[in-house]
Amino acid sequence: MIGDMQAGYAVSTLADGCTSWRAVATDTEMLPGEIFATEPPTPTLADAAAALTVDVQAWLDATAGGNGYDSIASCISYRGSSVVQWNDDATAALTWRDAVWQAAFQWQQAALANPPVTFPTSAEVIAQLPQPETFGWVTHQPGATA
């Protein structure tokens, strides 16, 4: 019976397989296509992959930010710079970024083929991805060194 259920969650599945949900006071707040749940939905593999993509990009950008760049893309734009430090940063960032995304996509493909019982957190997956220092990334004071 509509209206008898108390606070819960309006849950829908998006076209990409991700789960969307929002808190509702009663089931009368439901929109077409949503189902009512008393608990937030368990994340799907698509949810985990989407979160991982956002978190990996944030990690790449934050690492570049440690050397004063706006983002990893900004850092990589210095490839070929006549300033040796900027060129070196860009070269290391480019090779590292490529290795990270290749490994992240391999993780996603492996998880699709054999879904884990419990999805690891983004931090747990990132800890297993190629690390920046392996590709020559050196953290230094922002700007060029003499």
PAZAPA-4460 file (N, C-alpha, C; in steps of 0.05 Angstrom, whole numbers, plus 32768, in hexadecimal, padded with zeros to 4 digits):
% residues 146
    n_x    n_y    n_z   ca_x   ca_y   ca_z    c_x    c_y    c_z   seq   type   mol
   8011   7FE8   8000   8000   8000   8000   8012   8019   8000     1      M     A
   800D   802A   7FEE   801D   8042   7FEB   8018   8055   8003     2      I     A
   802E   8061   800D   802C   8074   8023   802F   8067   803E     3      G     A
   8030   804D   8040   8033   8040   805A   8050   803D   8062     4      D     A
   8062   803D   804F   807E   8039   8055   808A   8053   805F     5      M     A
   809C   8050   8072   80AA   8067   807E   80C3   806E   806F     6      Q     A
   80D4   807F   807A   80EC   8088   806E   80FC   8071   8062     7      A     A
   8108   8076   804B   8118   8062   803E   8126   806F   8026     8      G     A
   8129   8060   8011   8139   8068   7FFA   812A   8062   7FE0     9      Y     A
   812A   8075   7FCE   811F   8072   7FB3   8137   806A   7FA2    10      A     A
   8136   8052   7F96   814C   8046   7F88   8145   8042   7F6B    11      V     A
   8158   8049   7F59   8154   8044   7F3D   816F   803B   7F31    12      S     A
   816E   802C   7F1C   8186   8023   7F0E   8188   8032   7EF4    13      T     A
   819F   803F   7EF0   81A4   804F   7ED8   81AC   803E   7EC1    14      L     A
   81AB   8049   7EA9   81B1   803A   7E91   81CD   802E   7E91    15      A     A
   81E0   803B   7E9F   81FC   8031   7E9F   8200   801C   7EB5    16      D     A
   81EA   8014   7EC3   81EC   8000   7ED8   81F2   800B   7EF3    17      G     A
   81F7   8025   7EF5   81FB   8032   7F0F   81E0   8034   7F1E    18      C     A
   81E2   8035   7F38   81CB   8037   7F49   81C8   8054   7F52    19      T     A
   81B0   805E   7F50   81AA   8079   7F5A   8196   8076   7F71    20      S     A
   819A   8085   7F86   8187   8083   7F9C   8186   809E   7FAB    21      W     A
   8170   80A2   7FB8   816C   80BA   7FC8   815B   80B4   7FDF    22      R     A
   815E   80C2   7FF5   814E   80BE   800D   8132   80C9   8008    23      A     A
   811F   80BB   8012   8103   80C4   8011   80F6   80C0   802C    24      V     A
   80E3   80D2   8033   80D5   80CF   804D   80C1   80B9   804C    25      A     A
   80B3   80B6   8035   80A0   80A0   8032   80A1   8097   8015    26      T     A
   8094   8080   8010   8093   8076   7FF4   8082   8087   7FE2    27      D     A
   8073   809A   7FED   8063   80AB   7FDC   8074   80BF   7FCC    28      T     A
   808D   80C2   7FD3   80A0   80D4   7FC5   80AE   80C6   7FAE    29      E     A
   80A6   80AE   7FA8   80B3   809E   7F93   80AD   80AA   7F78    30      M     A
   80C0   80A9   7F66   80BC   80B0   7F4A   80B8   8097   7F39    31      L     A
   80AD   809A   7F21   80AA   8082   7F10   80C5   8075   7F0B    32      P     A
   80C5   805A   7F0D   80DD   804B   7F08   80EE   8046   7F21    33      G     A
   80E8   8053   7F37   80F7   804F   7F50   80EA   8039   7F60    34      E     A
   80FA   802B   7F70   80F0   8018   7F83   80F7   8021   7F9F    35      I     A
   80E7   801A   7FB2   80EB   8022   7FCE   80FC   800E   7FDC    36      F     A
   810F   8018   7FEB   8121   8006   7FFB   8124   8012   8017    37      A     A
   8127   8001   802B   812A   800B   8046   8147   8011   804D    38      T     A
   815A   8006   803C   8176   800B   8040   8182   8015   8025    39      E     A
   8198   8025   8026   81A4   802C   800D   81AD   8013   7FFE    40      P     A
   81AC   8015   7FE4   81B3   7FFD   7FD4   81D0   7FF6   7FD6    41      P     A
   81D6   7FDC   7FD3   81F1   7FD3   7FD2   81FD   7FDD   7FB8    42      T     A
   8215   7FE8   7FB8   8220   7FF2   7F9F   8223   7FDB   7F8A    43      P     A
   821E   7FE2   7F71   8222   7FCF   7F5B   823F   7FD1   7F52    44      T     A
   8247   7FBF   7F41   8262   7FC1   7F34   8264   7FDB   7F25    45      L     A
   824F   7FE3   7F17   824F   7FFC   7F08   8253   8014   7F1B    46      A     A
   8247   8013   7F33   824B   8028   7F47   8268   8029   7F50    47      D     A
   8273   8011   7F55   828F   8010   7F5E   82A2   801A   7F48    48      A     A
   829D   8013   7F2F   82AD   801C   7F19   82AB   803A   7F15    49      A     A
   8293   8045   7F18   8290   8062   7F15   829E   8071   7F2B    50      A     A
   829C   8067   7F43   82AA   8074   7F5A   82C8   8071   7F56    51      A     A
   82D1   805A   7F4D   82EE   8057   7F49   82F9   806A   7F34    52      L     A
   82EA   806E   7F1E   82F2   8080   7F09   82F6   809C   7F14    53      T     A
   82E2   80A6   7F24   82E4   80C0   7F30   82FC   80C2   7F43    54      V     A
   82FF   80AE   7F54   8314   80AE   7F68   8330   80AC   7F5C    55      D     A
   8333   809C   7F47   834D   809A   7F3A   8354   80B4   7F2E    56      V     A
   8341   80C1   7F20   8347   80DB   7F14   834F   80F0   7F2A    57      Q     A
   8341   80EF   7F40   8347   8102   7F56   8363   80FC   7F61    58      A     A
   836B   80E3   7F63   8385   80DB   7F6C   839B   80E5   7F59    59      W     A
   8396   80E1   7F3F   83A9   80EB   7F2B   83AC   810A   7F2D    60      L     A
   8396   8117   7F2F   8396   8135   7F30   83A4   813F   7F4A    61      D     A
   839E   8131   7F60   83A9   8139   7F7A   83C7   8135   7F7A    62      A     A
   83D0   811F   7F6E   83ED   811A   7F6D   83FB   8130   7F5D    63      T     A
   83F0   8137   7F46   83FB   814D   7F36   83F9   8167   7F45    64      A     A
   83E4   816B   7F54   83E0   8183   7F64   83F6   8186   7F79    65      G     A
   8401   8170   7F83   8417   8171   7F96   8430   8180   7F8C    66      G     A
   8432   8181   7F71   8449   818F   7F65   843F   81AA   7F59    67      N     A
   8427   81B2   7F60   841D   81CC   7F58   840D   81CE   7F3E    68      G     A
   8407   81B7   7F33   83F7   81B7   7F1A   83DA   81B7   7F21    69      Y     A
   83C9   81C2   7F0F   83AC   81C3   7F13   83A0   81A7   7F12    70      D     A
   83AC   8195   7F01   83A2   817A   7EFD   83B7   816A   7EEF    71      S     A
   83B2   8151   7EEC   83C6   8140   7EDD   83C7   8149   7EC0    72      I     A
   83B0   8151   7EB4   83AF   815B   7E99   83C0   8174   7E96    73      A     A
   83BE   8186   7EA9   83CE   819E   7EA9   83EC   8197   7EAA    74      S     A
   83F3   8185   7EBB   840F   817C   7EBE   8419   8171   7EA3    75      C     A
   8409   815F   7E97   8412   8152   7E7E   8415   8166   7E68    76      I     A
   8406   817D   7E69   8408   8191   7E54   8424   819E   7E53    77      S     A
   8434   8199   7E68   8450   81A4   7E68   8464   8192   7E5A    78      Y     A
   845A   817C   7E4F   846D   816A   7E41   8479   8179   7E29    79      R     A
   8493   8177   7E28   84A2   8186   7E13   84AA   81A2   7E1C    80      G     A
   84A4   81A9   7E35   84AB   81C3   7E3F   84CA   81C7   7E40    81      S     A
   84D3   81DF   7E3B   84F0   81E4   7E3D   84F9   81E5   7E5A    82      S     A
   84E6   81E6   7E6D   84ED   81E5   7E89   84EF   81C7   7E91    83      V     A
   8507   81BE   7E97   850C   81A2   7E9B   84FA   8195   7EB0    84      V     A
   84F6   81A2   7EC7   84E5   8197   7EDC   84C8   8193   7ED2    85      Q     A
   84BD   81A6   7EC4   84A2   81A4   7EBA   84A0   818D   7EA5    86      W     A
   84B3   818C   7E94   84B3   8176   7E80   84B6   815B   7E8D    87      N     A
   84C7   8159   7EA2   84CA   8140   7EB0   84B1   8138   7EBE    88      D     A
   84A4   814B   7ECB   848A   8146   7ED9   8476   813C   7EC4    89      D     A
   8474   8149   7EAE   8460   8142   7E99   8465   8126   7E8E    90      A     A
   847E   811F   7E89   8485   8105   7E7F   847E   80EF   7E93    91      T     A
   8485   80F3   7EAC   847E   80E0   7EC1   8460   80DE   7EC5    92      A     A
   8452   80F4   7EC5   8435   80F4   7EC9   8427   80E6   7EB2    93      A     A
   8430   80EA   7E99   8424   80DD   7E82   8427   80BF   7E83    94      L     A
   843E   80B5   7E88   8442   8098   7E89   8434   808B   7EA0    95      T     A
   8434   8099   7EB7   8426   808F   7ECF   8408   808F   7ECA    96      W     A
   83FD   80A5   7EC0   83E0   80A6   7EBB   83D7   808F   7EA8    97      R     A
   83E6   808B   7E93   83DF   8075   7E81   83DF   805A   7E8F    98      D     A
   83F3   8055   7E9F   83F5   803B   7EAD   83DE   8039   7EC2    99      A     A
   83D7   804E   7ECF   83C1   804E   7EE3   83A7   8047   7ED5   100      V     A
   83A0   8054   7EBF   8387   804F   7EB3   8386   8033   7EA6   101      W     A
   839C   802A   7E9B   839C   800F   7E91   8397   7FFB   7EA7   102      Q     A
   83A3   7FFE   7EBE   83A0   7FEC   7ED4   8383   7FEE   7EE0   103      A     A
   8379   8007   7EE1   835D   800A   7EEC   8349   7FFD   7ED9   104      A     A
   834C   8000   7EBF   833A   7FF3   7EAD   833D   7FD5   7EAD   105      F     A
   8355   7FCB   7EB1   8359   7FAE   7EB4   834B   7FA4   7ECD   106      Q     A
   834C   7FB3   7EE3   833E   7FAC   7EFC   8320   7FAA   7EF6   107      W     A
   8315   7FBE   7EE8   82F9   7FBF   7EE3   82F1   7FA7   7ED1   108      Q     A
   8301   7FA0   7EBD   82FA   7F89   7EAC   82FB   7F6F   7EBC   109      Q     A
   830F   7F6C   7ECD   8311   7F54   7EDE   82F9   7F52   7EF1   110      A     A
   82F1   7F69   7EFC   82DA   7F69   7F0E   82C0   7F63   7EFF   111      A     A
   82BE   7F6C   7EE6   82A6   7F65   7ED6   82A5   7F47   7ED1   112      L     A
   82BC   7F3C   7ECB   82BE   7F1F   7EC4   82B9   7F0E   7EDD   113      A     A
   82C2   7F17   7EF4   82C0   7F08   7F0D   82BA   7F1C   7F24   114      N     A
   82A1   7F24   7F26   829A   7F39   7F3A   82A2   7F30   7F56   115      P     A
   82AF   7F42   7F65   82B6   7F3B   7F81   829D   7F3A   7F92   116      P     A
   829E   7F2B   7FA7   8288   7F29   7FBA   8284   7F44   7FC7   117      V     A
   829A   7F50   7FD0   829A   7F6B   7FDC   82AC   7F7C   7FCB   118      T     A
   82A1   7F93   7FC2   82B1   7FA5   7FB2   82C6   7FB3   7FC3   119      F     A
   82DF   7FB4   7FBA   82F3   7FC3   7FC9   82ED   7FE1   7FC7   120      P     A
   82F7   7FF0   7FD9   82F4   800D   7FD8   8307   8017   7FC2   121      T     A
   8301   8030   7FB9   8313   803C   7FA6   8330   803E   7FB1   122      S     A
   8332   8044   7FCA   834D   8046   7FD7   835C   802C   7FD5   123      A     A
   834D   8016   7FD9   835A   7FFB   7FD8   8363   7FF5   7FBB   124      E     A
   8353   7FFC   7FA7   835B   7FF7   7F8C   8372   800A   7F84   125      V     A
   8370   8023   7F8C   8386   8036   7F85   83A0   802E   7F91   126      I     A
   83A0   8022   7FA9   83B9   8018   7FB5   83C6   8003   7FA4   127      A     A
   83B7   7FF5   7F94   83C1   7FDF   7F83   83C9   7FE9   7F67   128      Q     A
   83C2   8002   7F61   83C8   800D   7F46   83E6   8016   7F45   129      L     A
   83F0   801A   7F2E   840C   8024   7F2C   840F   803F   7F3B   130      P     A
   8424   8041   7F49   8429   8058   7F5A   843B   806C   7F4B   131      Q     A
   8438   8086   7F50   8446   809A   7F40   8465   8099   7F40   132      P     A
   8470   8092   7F57   848D   8092   7F59   8499   807C   7F47   133      E     A
   848A   8067   7F41   8494   8052   7F30   8499   805D   7F13   134      T     A
   848C   8073   7F0D   848E   807E   7EF2   849E   8098   7EF1   135      F     A
   84AE   809C   7F06   84C0   80B3   7F07   84B4   80CC   7F12   136      G     A
   849C   80CA   7F1E   8490   80E1   7F2A   849F   80E8   7F44   137      W     A
   84A8   8101   7F46   84B6   810B   7F5D   84A6   8122   7F68   138      V     A
   849F   8120   7F81   8490   8137   7F8E   84A5   814C   7F96   139      T     A
   849F   8164   7F8E   84B1   817B   7F93   84A1   8194   7F99   140      H     A
   84AE   81A9   7FA0   84A1   81C2   7FA4   8495   81CB   7F89   141      Q     A
   847D   81D6   7F89   8471   81DF   7F70   8483   81F3   7F61   142      P     A
   8482   81F1   7F47   8493   8202   7F36   84AC   81F4   7F2D   143      G     A
   84BB   8203   7F1E   84D4   81F7   7F13   84EA   81F9   7F26   144      A     A
   84FB   81E4   7F26   8513   81E5   7F36   852B   81EC   7F24   145      T     A
   853E   81F8   7F30   8555   8202   7F20   8567   81EB   7F19   146      A     A
***
